[in-house]
Amino acid sequence: MRWNLRMVAAERGIWKSTELRRRLAEAGLEISAGKMSGLWTGAPTMIRLDDLDVICSVLDCSPAELMIPEPEKVAARRPQTAKASSDGLRPAIVPRLGRNRTTPPA
């Protein structure tokens, strides 16, 4: 996911994080300067749904506008060596031998 807060805020005429922070405070969401900086400059590792709801309300947007999916990054993370199972729905499980491991029972 790509965090798109700055672009959505800019589309609404909010160019500074302090302006957004003030508007969020008026809507009842007090955010520290450090947390606001993290939301403004990069992708948050965690955000409460209640906070997201207030942000969307203040910016008059949906969560889908703030979080843009990047399926190509997901595809790049998939292991390329996994073989498909006989049903084609899930990858085949290949046992890793060594370090005192045995083959699974038949």
N, C-alpha and C positions, 0 to 999 in steps of 0.2 A: 504494500500500500504506500502511496505517496501522500503526504500531508500537504494540504493545499490552503491552509488558513490565510497566509499572506495575500494570495491571489484573490480569494473570495472577499477578504476585507478591502483590498484595493478596489475591487469592482463596486464596492459600496461606499467608496470615498474615505475609507479609513486607511491612512498611510503610516501611522505610528502605533507601536504596541501600547504606548501610554494612553492613546485615545481609545483603543479597544478595551484596555483594562478599566478605564473610567466608565465606559458604557456597560461593561459587565458588572461593575460594582453598583451602578444604578439599577441593574436588573436583579441584584441580590447575590451576585457571585463575587466574593472577595478573593482575588488571586494575588499571591505574593509576586514581587518583581522578578524573582528568580524563576518561578514557575511560568510566568508570562513570557519571559525571555525564551524559555525552552519551547513553549508552544509557538512562539512567533518565529524563531530561527530554525527550528528543526522538527523532526517528527517525534511526537511524544511516545515514550515507551508504554505509558499507561494514561488513560483518561477516564474519569468517572462518567457514567452515563448521564447523571444529573448535570454535571458540568457541560457535557456535550450538548445537552438539551438547551441550556441557557445560551451557550455560544451560538447555536443554530437559531434561537429565537432573536438574539440581538442582531445577528447578521442576516436574518430572514432567508435562511438557506436550509438545505437538508444535509444530513450526515454524508450522503453520497457526493455532495459537492466538496466536502472537506477531505474525504478520503477517496482517492482515485486508485482503483485496482491496477496492478501491473502484472498481468498473467505471464508475461515473458520472463519475469524474474522467478516466478514459481516454477516454470518449465525448466529454467536453467539450473535450479537446485535439485531436480530429480536425478537420481543416479542413472547413468546411461547403460550400466552393465547388467541391470536386472532383466532376467528372462521372464516372459509372460507364462502364467500357468496354463494348464490344458484348457481351462474354461475361458481364458482370455480376459478375465475380469480383475484379477489381482496378480501381483508379481509372485513368481515361484519362490519358495523359501529354499535357500541354499545354505546348508550347515557349514559353519566355519570350524574346521578341524584344527587341532593343536591345543596347546596349553591344557592338557588333560581333558579335552572334550571328546566325546564319542559321537558316533552317528546317532540320529534319532531312531527310536523303534519303528519298525515297519507297520 
